[in-house]
């Protein structure tokens, strides 16, 4: 089973998968509305897929409706948001079971450290990189990795 085959549920309760974004660069991020790193919500010209998680300091306590409302009205989030999941521990979602096997720039794999850990999925569905929570969306290494995996522009 590949990344694109893992069943997901949208924040609105609809079934889906990252396969819906095949052929695009996707940045998978565990998000939390109440986290101090929340301003990282931004449109970067590619697909961001947000996965609310309440495992870090209880910073995502709301219901799906509350999360959607907060993200839309406070940050104008327009990227796809999926149902709240666990990214660590025995209840870890199968998507994150795959993702955490990817090492970061220091060669360390394993558990997600905090909110806003980022995993770059290449257009072919392979995990192309892992960026820890404090790596800003404008970080040169992250931007370079995203640009490397953006589909070619059509004239």
N, C-alpha and C positions, 0 to 999 in steps of 0.2 A: 504494500500500500504506500502511495506517495502522498506528499503534502496536499496535493490537489484533491485526493480521494477522501480525506478526513471530513466526516459530517460535522457541520457547524449549524448554529441557530443564530439568526439575526437578533438584534435587540428588540425588534418587533415580534419575535417569535416565529419567523419564517425559516424553513430549512434552507441551507445553502452550503457552500464550500469555497475554499480559495480557488478551486477550479473555475469559478465564475470570472476570475481575473487572469486566466492563462494567457500568456503572451505579453503580460505587463510586468513591470517591476512592482513589487508589493512590499511595503514596510509594515510588519506585524508588530504591534505595540500593546503591552499590557498597560491600560490606562486607569486613572483614578481621579475622579472629579475634585476631590478635596485635597489632592497632593500639591505641594508647593511647586512641583515641576509641570503642573497642568498647562502653563502657557506654551508648551511644546506643540499643542494642537496647531497645525498650520497646513495649508495647501501647498505642496511642493511640486505640483505638476506630474504626479504619479499617484498610484493608489496607496493610501494608508488604510490599514485594517485595524480597528481598535477593539480590544478585548478587555472590558471592565473586570477588575479583580479587587477583592476586598481583603486580600491576605497580608497587606503591608500597612500596619497601623490603623486598620479599619477605615481607610480613606475613600472607600467606595461602598458606603452602606445602603445606598438607595435602591429602589425598585427599578426595573427597566424603564418605566415611564419617567421617573425622577432623573435618572441618568440621561435619558434622551433630552429631556427639557433643559437640564443644566448645560449639557454640551452644546445644544443648539442656541440657547439664548445668551449664554455667557461667552462662548468662544466661537459661535457661528460654525460649528463642526458640520461639515457636509460629507465627510468620508464615511464609508460603511462602518457601523458599530455592530458588534456581535453580542450575544448574551453573556452575562457575567459568568466567569469561569474561575477555576483554581489553576494556577500555573506551577505550583510546587506541592509536594506531599502526596499522600495516598490518593487524593481526589484530583490529581493533576489531569487536565484535559489531554486527550490523545494528541492534539496539535502540539501542545507544549512538551509532551513526552518526546516528540521528534525534534522540536526546536532546541531544547536544552542540551542535546548531544553536540551541538555546534560550539566550537571554542570561540572565545573572544580574541581580540588583538594580542592578548598576553598568553594565548594558548589554553585558557581555562574554560572548561565546559561546566555543566552542572546547573544547579538551581538558579532561578531568576533572583537577582539581588534586591530589587525594589521596583516601584512603579516606573513605567516608561523605559523598560529594557526593550531594545529594538532588534528585530531579526529581518534581514533583507532577503526576500524571496526573488530569485531571478525569473525571467519570463518562462523558462522551461520547468519551473517548479522546484528547482534545487535551492537549498539554503545557501546564500552567497555571502553572508556575514552576520556577525552578532556585535551589537553595540550596547554597552552598559548604560544604566539610567542617566548618568551625568553627561553622556555624550549628547551635545545639543544638536538639533536638527540642522544647524548651519556648520557643524564641525567639518573641516576639510576632508577628513578621511571618510565620513559618512556620505558627504555630497559626492565625492569621487566614486565611491562604490555604487551609489544610486545611478549616477550618470553613466558609468560603465555598463550598467544593466538595463538602461532605458531602451525600449525598442527603437529601431531606426526611424527617423522622421520620414514621412511620406510626402513627396513634393506636391 
